[in-house]
Amino acid sequence: MKMKLFLLVIFFSLQNFNVDALHAAQSKTDKAVYAEKVKQEFVHAWEAYKKYAWGHDQLKPLSKSYRDWYGENQSLLMTPVDAFDTMVLMGLKKESEEAKQLIFEKLSFDKDLFVQNFEITIRLLGGLLSAYQLDGDKRFLSLAEDLGKRLLPVFNSPTGMPYINVNLKTGEVKGKINNPAEIGTLVLEFGTLSKLTGNPVYYEKSKKAIVELFNRRSEIGLVGTTIDVETGEWKNTTSHISGMIDSYYEYLLKAWKLFGDKDFKNMFGKTITAVNKYLADKTDSGLWYCQADMKTGNKTSTTFGALDAFFPAVLILGGDKERAIQLQESVYKMWMQNGIEPEEFDYKTNEVKYPNYVLRPEAIESAYYLYRFTKNEKYLDMGKTFFDSIVKYCRNEDGYAALKSVITKEKSDQMESFFFAETLKYSYLLFSSEKVLDINKIVFNTEAHPLRRTWK
């Protein structure tokens, strides 16, 4: 009798083992299938760019034409530079080689035009630095250094906080009313440029900018939306985690992770404590982050949106697993309300405030981080939902199109370069093997360009 019982135990144990092994194999296969799907959609969008927008900044997928950010024939090759490291990670050798050739043949920063320092830094400077680290061709670093030198005059304000715009040829600057995101989202790129070239000026100036901003936080630890970089006076005192502030929080944390600079660890610690105290809003529908007055902490709005969806990634990277999980559930609810996320909605009334969707990546980014750090497959399922809905509603005959409205699903003639750099990259990395990119050995800039500590 005992022997029969023993054999039965062994039998069922083996059955359970086989079932578990089968589920693991199915999960692995399913991930591989989705990784390949993402890669194919990248190729679909890239082929459309090549066909209708080659050598220009971005594709207009509905009119089958192109847009250059700063005027006709002033292209800075926004899409090829932004897309290059995604191609490398996906193993798309033909596409990466043609992009590389175009960049080295056509990209020049010797142009008499004003550019937005923030966007050029995160997309182009970050893209070139990542390209150099992944590919090894020193021409990428030469381009990055040339661009970095041309952007440096933005820091020549009385406070050291940067102006918004700079002329790439003359160094003239303008735009003194800036915001924390554009002031504080430079140190990863400029700092990496310093480390790779041995010139400390880039790190020093970008760090000073973020320290000056941090030092002007309110007594309760919050920053506002806009500030005069010449006087240091706050012009808009609304605090939040959304656009115009968002990546300031991200870079405080990631600068510590990338450079090991404990000043950033200290600044992040004080900042996240204030944010969680005054902006975190636990409601019947879940955890959200509100808008509040930076001086009093009094809530001013219950608006949340697509850009806010990056915050679960920051929370879990900073070690706050509980809040990260709760906030990602809210992000998922926001996405599912209309089958795809709106730019902004009111989480108190469930009313969509801005109905457009511009192919943003942040919800997928957070799903990627949560999956990597928790190993919970529900975040794979979330990622599948996000990716499938983008394919369903945004895929076009040529490329992908943003949506004018997530309610009507009407498309708009826009495919930003970050669709390649972020949305498809995070989707691919979510489903691909961790061997493709070890999240513990890199730091993503806010445009999802991976940067590695290759220096001592």
N, C-alpha and C positions, 0 to 999 in steps of 0.2 A: 504493500500500500504506500509506504513511504517512498519507494523507488518510483512508483507511478506518479506520485505528486511531484517529486523532484523533476522527473522528465517533463511533466506538464509545465512547470515553472520555466524550465529551460526553453521549451517550445514557444511559449508566449513571449518570453523575453526576446527570443530571436525574431519573432514576428514583429514586435514593437521596434526592435532595432532596424529591421528592414524597412518598416514604414517610415521611421524617422530618416533613414538614409535616402529613401525614395523622395520624401518631401524636400530634403536638402538638395538632391539632384535636380528635382523639378524647379526649385527656386533658382538654382544656379543657371539652368537652361533658360528659364523665363527672363532672368536678368540679361543673359547674353543676347536673347532675341530682341529685347528692348534697346540694349546698347547699339545693336546693329540698326534698328529702326531709326534711332536718333542720328546715327551716322549718315544714313541714307537721306534723311530730311535735311541734314547739313549740306550734303552734295546737291540736293534739289535747289536749295536756296542759293548756294554758291554758283551753280550753273546759270541761274537767272541773273545774278549780279554780273557774271562774265558776259552774258549775252547782251544786256541792256545798259550796264553802268560801269563797264570795265575802265579802270583808271580814274574813276570818280569816287566821291565820298560814300554815297549810299544809293541803293536801288529804290525806285518808286515802282512798286510791283503792279499797280493797277494800270497806270498810264504807260508802263513798260519804258520808263525813262530813268533819269537820275537826278540827284540833288547834290550840289557842292555847297558845303556849309558857308563858305565865304565868297561866293560868286563864281561865275563861269570861269573855267580854266584856272581856278585857284585851289584845286583839289589837294588835300593832304593825305589822300589814300586811307581815309578813316576805316573803311571796311576791311581792306587787306591787312592792315596792321593789327586791327582789333581781332581779326579772325585767325591770324597765323598760328598762335600757340594752340588754339583748339584743334586745328588741322594736325599739328604735330602730335598732340595727345591722342587723337583718333587714328593716327597712322595713315593719314591721307597724304601720301608722298607726292603724288602728281600735283594735287591742289596746292600743297605747301610750297613746292618748288616753283610753280607758276606765280604764286603770290610773292615769294621771295625775290624772284627775278624782277617783277614789276616794281617792288619797293626799292630795290637798288638802282633800277634804271630811271625811275620817275620821281621818287620822293625827295623834295627839297624844302627846307624851311627858310630859304633866303627869299622871303616874300614880304612885300610892303603891305601888310594887312594886320588889323587888330584881331586877336583871337581870345577866346575865353580860357584863361589859364587853367581852371579846374578841369574842364572837359578835355583839353589837350593833354594835360598831365595824366589823367587816369586812363585815357584811351590810347594816346600815342606814346608818351614817355613810358608808361607802364607796359604797353604792348611791346615796345622795342627792347626794353630791359629783359622782359620775360623771354622774348625771342632769342636774345643773345644767350641767356642762361640755358635754354633748351636746345638751341641749334649750335651755338659755339662760334658762329661767324662774327668776327670782330667788327664788321661793317654795321651790324645792328647797334653795337655799343657806340661807335663813332657817330651815328645818327642821333642816338639818345643824348650823347654829350653835347652835340651841336644844338639840339633842341633845348636842353637844360640851360645852357648859357643864354640862349635867347629869351627864356622865361624868367631868369633871375631878377630883372628889373622890377617885377611885380612886388617884390619885398621892400622896395625903397620908399616906404611910407614912414611917417614919424613914429608909429608904434611898432613897425616891423611886420604887422599883419598885411597880407597882400591885397593889392588892387584886383579888380575883377579881370580887366583886359590888359593886354600888352601887344605892342606892335613888334612882330618878329624881326623886322629889319632895323627899325630905329630905336627900339627899346622904350618908346613913349608908352605911358600907362594912363588908364582912366578907369572910372568906376570905383568910387571910394566907399559906397554903401555896399558892404559885402555881407556874407552870412557864415555861420560856423562851419557848414559843410565845405564851402569853397576855401575857407581859411585853414581848416583843420584836416583836409584830405589831400595832403601833399607829401607828408613826411615819408611814407613808404617808398614812393617813387624817387623823390629827391635824395632821401637817405641811402637807398640802394645805389643810386648813381654815384654818390660820394664814396661808398664802400668799394665799388667796382673800378673807379677811376683814381682813387686815392686823394681826391680833392674834397676837403671837409666842408667847403662853403655851402654846398647844397643841403647837407644834413643840418648844419648850424642855422641857416636861415629858415628852413621849414620847421625846425623844432622851436625856434624862437617865436614864430608865428603862432603855433598852437599853444605855447606856454603863455603868451600875451593874451590870447583868447581865454584860456582857462583862468587866468588871474583876474579877469573881468566878470567872472560868474557872480551871481547874486549871493547874498549872505546865506541863503538856504541851499546854494550849490548848483543852481540852474543857469543855463544860458538862454538868451533870447533868439529871435529869428534873424534880425539884421543889426549890423553895427557899423559905425563910421570908422574906417581904418586909420583915419588921420587924427581923430580926436579921442577915439575909444568909447564914444557915447553910443549907447544902445538906442536904436531907432524903432525897433519892434520888440516888445518884451514878452511875446508869447513863446512859451517853451513847449517842446514836443519831441518825438523821435522821428518825425516825417521829413520830407524833402526840405532842404535848406539847413537842416541840422544833422540829419541821420548819420552820415558816414563820419562825422566828427567823433562820435562814440566809438565807432568801429576802429578808427585809426589810433585812438588812445590805447586800446587793447592790443591791436595788432603790431603797433610799433614796439611795444614791450616784448611781444612774442618774437618778432623778427630781429630786433637789435639788442635785446636784453637790457635795455635802458630802464632802470628802475624808476626814473622820473615819470615815465609813462604809466607804469604800474600804479604809482601813487595817484596820479591824476585820474586814471580810470576808476580806481577804487572809490575815490571821493565822489566822482561824477555818477557812477552807477548807483551808489547808495542814495543820492538825491533823486535820481530818476525813478527808482523803485518806490521811494517814499511818497513822491508828489504826483507822478504821472501814471504809475500802475493803477489800474481801475478794475477791481474784481466785481463783476456783475452777475446777474442770474444766468446770462448767456456765456459766461466765461471770463477769462482774463484779457483785458485790452489795455492800451496805453492812450491816455487822453491828452488834451492840450490844456495848459495852465499858465497863469501869470508867473514869470520867472522870479518875481520879488516876493510874492505872497504864497505861491503854490495853489492858489484858488483855481479850480477847474473852469475853463472858459469854453471848451468844446469837446464833444465826444466823437470827433472825426478820426477815422482810421482808414488806411488805404494800402494800395499795392506797394508803395515805397516802405511803409512801416513793416512789411512782411519779412524784412531782413533781420529783424530784431531777435527772433528765436535763435538764429545762428550766432549772434553776438552773445546772447545769454548763455548758451551751452558752451561756447568757446571760452567764456569767462568763468565757467564752473557752476552756473546756476541751472542745473538740469530741470528742476521742478518747474520754474517759471517758463523755461524754454518749451517744455512739453505742453504746458497749459496754453501758452500764447500760440503755438503752432496749431492747436485745435481751433482756436479762434480764426486764424488765417484760413484754415480749411473751410470753416463755416462761411467765411466771406466769399471764398472762391465758389462754393457750391450753390450759393443763393441764386446765381444766374448762370451757373455752368462754367463761369470763368470770372476772374476777379475784376472789379471796377477800379478805377484810379483812386476814388475816395468814396466812403460811405459812412453813415452815422450808425454806430453800433448800438446806440440807445433806441433809435426809431426804426432801424433796419432800412433806412432810406438811402438810395444811391445818390451821392452828391455830384460826382463827376463820373459819367458812365463809360468813358473810353478805356481801352486796354491797348497799350503800346508795345506789346510783346515783352513785358517786364519779366525778370528772372527771380525776383526775391523770394517768392513762395517756394520755388524749386530749390533755390540756394539753401533755405532753412531746412527743407526736407532732406537734402544731401548731408548737411552737418548732423542733423538729428539721427539719421540712419547710421552714419559713420561712428558716432559716439555712443549710441544706445544699442545698435545692432537689431533694433526692433523693426520687423519687416512691414509694419503698418506704414512706415515712411516710404518704403518702396511702393506700396499701393497708392499712397498720396501722390508720389511722383508720377506714377502711371496715369492717374486721373488728370493731373496737371498737364502732362505732355499730350495725352490723347485729346483733351479738350482744345489745346492750341492747334493741333493738327486738324481737328474737326471744324473749328470756326475760323482759323486764320490762314490755313494753307491756300495758296493761290495757284493758278496754272503756272505762273512764274514766281517763285519765291513765296514769301509769307507777308501778309498784310496786317497791320494793326486794325483795331476795331474802333469805330466811332462810338459804338454803344454796345455794351455787353448785354443789354436788354433786347435790342433789335438784331444784334449781330451784324449790323452794317459795317463794311470794311472801309478803311481809309488808306490813302496812297502813301504808305510809310513803312519802311523796314529799317529800323535803326541798326547800327553796327553792333550794338550790345546784344542783339539777337544771336549773333555768332559767338561773341566773346563770352557771354554769360548764360543766356537762356539755354542754348544747346549744349554748352560746355557742362554746366551743372547737371543737366539731364543725362548727358553721357556718363559723367563721372558717378552719378548715383547708381547707374545700372552696371557699370564696368567693374572689372577687378580692381582691388585696392592697389595692385601692382602697377597700374597705369600711373597713379599719382598718390603718394603717401601723404595724407592730410597732416600727419604729424611732422613732416619735414619741410613743408612749404607754408607760406602765408599768401593768401589771395589779396590783391588790392581790390578796391571797390568795383572794378571792372572785370574781376575774376581772372586777372593775369597773375599766375603763380610766381612768387619770388622766393628764392632760396638763399639761405645764409652760406654762401660759398666763400666767405672771407673769415679770417681768424677773429 
